[in-house]
Amino acid sequence: MTLLVSFERWSKACVSVGVAPDESDYRRIRRAWRSMGRHYHTLSHLDACLREFDAAQELALRPAEIELALWFHDAIYRSWRRDNESQSAALAVRTLRAAAAEIVERIRQMILATAHLETGFAGDTALLLDIDLSILGSPPEIYGQFERAVRREYWWVPRARYVAARGRILGSLLERPAIYQHDRFYEKYEKPARANIAAALQQLAWK
């Protein structure tokens, strides 16, 4: 399957927000997604997000802004850092500085929201977050691969500490009234996502 992360696609999104596409910027973003230590947060994750976005574009108010936020949202990712989202947002601001200030700020805010520390977002930000969390509702075997890949990214964390931290994250998702905000994503992913998370929590309890 051909990945959607092409220069042509990048160019179209840039032009849509008033930025002249630069191949060196495109290559820099691709290199960032291919940096060492990644097992889930890779170009394959970006590709999956773009595919989810393509299937739900009619829900977007400003499609190009969501797409660019997806391109940048995990561009900077180091498992031992707590500022990945802010660093990714800063990279987007630098790269898209030729766009109108309000466009850049909306993209920046969407990227920051992918820390998934807050709820209650609406509009394009809610759609972006639904897309980013769509992996949670994947078939159990795919979800299992996701959990294993995340653990590999945190290989340096002692098992007991990892189990406790991962359990808190997964538990907080189950405590939400809804994981997904848009009906399209809720109907497709909410039930399997909750089943996957519950199974993952049970597995963690046995470790």
Order of alpha helices (4+ residues) and beta strands (2+ residues): alpha-alpha-alpha-alpha-alpha-alpha-alpha-alpha-alpha-alpha
